[in-house]
Amino acid sequence: MKAVDSNVLKFIGGLDKVFAIPPFQRNYEWSIEQCDELFFDIIKSYQTGKNHYVGNIIYYIGENSGASFSEYILIDGQQRITTILLLLCAIRDYIKNGDELKINSRYLINDTKDEKYRIKLKQTTFDAKIFAKIIDGKEVSDEEKNNHIYKNYERFLSLLEKSLNENADLKPDNIYETVQKLDIVDVNLDIKDDLESVQTVFEKINSTGKKLEPSDLIRNFLLLSNDMEEQQELYGQYWVKLEEILGSNNVTRFSRDYLITKIFEDVPSDKVYSIFKNHFINSGIEHIEILKDMLKYAAYYSWLLNASCTDDDNNKNEINGYIKFLNLLKTDDLYPLYIILFEKLYNSNRSELKRILNLLCDFMLRYRIVSPSGGGGALRTAIHTLLDKIINNNINITYNDILFELSNSSTPANRFPNDEDFKSTLKNAVNTTYARALLYKMEQVETKNIPVPLEKVTIEHLMPQSLSNWWKEYLVEKDENGKIDEEKINQIYNKYINCIGNLAPISGPYNSKNSNNQWKNKLELLRKVQFSITSEISDNENYQEWKEENIETRNEDIADRACKAIIGPLPRTREYESRVATTDFEPGLYDLADLTTPMSGRTPTTIIYQDNNYEISGWYELVAKVCDILNEIDPEKLKDITLQNKIHKSTSKHNIGLKDPILAYNKELLISAMQVKNSNIYVETTLSSNRARYYAKQLLDIYELSDEFQLYVY
């Protein structure tokens, strides 16, 4: 990095310079107030004779630089340079005398026929057209006049006119000469192809200035190149399309969920960029491949966000219905799983995709109603584990395999609620949003006919939420003194008001004002409701009254029917994993055999064995490095482990009569292979932290060295 004191004349002026704003930078956004402040600082500088400092200009020289032109790719200061050039355009146009100050040739336009280098400052795509029109003195459209660039150019014209009219001693030349002397610090990163240092500088700038979104930093990381044309191509071919598909406000959210499909771990919202960057630096995947992959999933993600498919294709409309249902259940934590399922199955096995989506609807319905964990952490753990197994081919992407995995959760907190759990909760109290989803789904299963869309369905409390005097007297008879037992009424109300038996789906002609009607009148109204599960109440002899025993009868009936209609888990065949209570993760040294401490989003750096340190770059390298060490200790044992396939997945994708290996002599059997030093053995590296730790422990157990290896993690 080279930093020197300079001024605008030295930096922007002169021949053979082109300044380029990378496509990943913000569009021009200086406000009128900022322009006013700069203008009056310039006037003050002229009046006092003191120089005015406008800030650092940080850049690096692009690879397109040559004998004809030097390309300065701006990392910081592009907003100030744009503003200064707009002021120079205003001065030029205010004089209206054939550019007698030579502003064009010094600061705005290069003497070349090559359009690529003609205008000295190449703007972002969004601002390029309007900026070029102002530079060339062309008329702008009414729509373009709303752009910040034009508004600020007009503002400078008005400031010039006002200041010069009010001060007869002030001339345009004076302002122009002062602008040329504005002080800057010229910071050349001098990267010599070290683009990582550019991103580091950009991150540090972001930490002190106006905060960028994680998606902005991810965009910069993926697009950064010392070839501006390559940046522009990546931006136009991939990132612009990504924002068009998702909407710019959803790119951070998508990036987070996309990242989860790669690491199978939770990603805190304030760590999205840092984990994204670290993961993909370690992966060694070309940025263009990452962009292609993200774009591949973006259309599915947009569908999940909007559930807006309306098509003659019944398959698409049916899937759209599942998406709406899952969104009603607030299943954002499952989005990473959904996009993987869509990518794997939508074009190859749509019927299986629909079966799995239906299963997930029922799983989430039971999970939301029973709420075994009371929060989202346990659910995310279950889904991330499922993702891990799908991506790494530990299970097949089928209804049966996914049902089995959901039925055999690692802890009670992320279990698939069974009928006993489900029925007990339903009879007690149900959130009305989830009750709406449940009763809608039951109607669908029982009648195969849903007369109205889910979003138009509401829930009616048969015993009303606000009890009128009639209802109080109806529920509990007066005592011999003509008084109502308020305590008894409260007991009945609190016990049954939100139980499933007291809830019914309604829509259409039913008016909520009828809720407090006397029961016999209400029965007639319920008869007209479009849902069978509601209208059947009117003709059932058990419900001609609506008192405690009647509510109890329907409560039992609907709960039983719900257990039949909503898919439940298989009988468990695995024990719950024993968990050791741990505090929040802190960077430090851990036993490598420790599988209980949560390490989501963390980075391992060093394996320690017998006072020797073995450096690693990430979880993907953990098993391979352990194998390097173990091969030094006893190479014959490692050969035996490999030949006997003792460390393997649970699937058999390769039709070789063995489970898919983690160690193999044939690297074609692995998704991504790393060779063990001084051997012909290859190790799988496409592993999450959980899987890497699990397989490393298996190896250490076989060698009987589980207590002798430690791992430093931060």
Secondary structure, 3 states (H helix, E strand, C coil): CEEEEEEHHHHHCCCCEEEECCCCCCCCCCCHHHHHHHHHHHHHHHHHCCCCEEEEEEEEECCCCCCCCEEEEEEECHHHHHHHHHHHHHHHHHHCCCCCCCHHHHHHECCCCCHHHHECEECCHHHHHHHHHHHHCCCCCCCHHHCHHHHHHHHHHHHHHHHHHHCCCCCHHHHHHHHHCCEEEEEECCCCCCHHHHHHHHHHHHHHCCCCCHHHHHHHHHHCCCCHHHHHHHHHHHHHHHHHHHCHHHHHHHHHHHHHHHHCCCCCHHHHHHHHHHHHHHHCCCHHHHHHHHHHHHHHHHHHHHCCCCCCCHHHHHHHHHHHHHHHCCCHHHHHHHHHHHHHHCCCCHHHHHHHHHHHHHHHHHHHHHCCCCCCHHHHHHHHHHHHHHHCCCCCCCHHHHHHHHHCCCCHHHCCCCHHHHHHHHHHCCCHHHHHHHHHHHHHHHHCCCCCCHHHCEEEECCCCCCCHHHHHHHCCCCCCCCCCHHHHHHHHHHHCCCHHHEEEECCCCCHHHHHCCHHHHHHHHHCCCCHHHHHHHHCHHHCCCCHHHHHHHHHHHHHHHHHHCCCCCCCCCCCCCCCCCCCCCCEEEECCCCCCCCCCCCEEEEEECCEEEECCCHHHHHHHHHHHHHHHCHHHHHHHHHCCCCECCCCCCCCCCCCECEECCHHHCCCEEECCCCCCEEECCCCHHHHHHHHHHHHHHHCCCCCEEEEEC
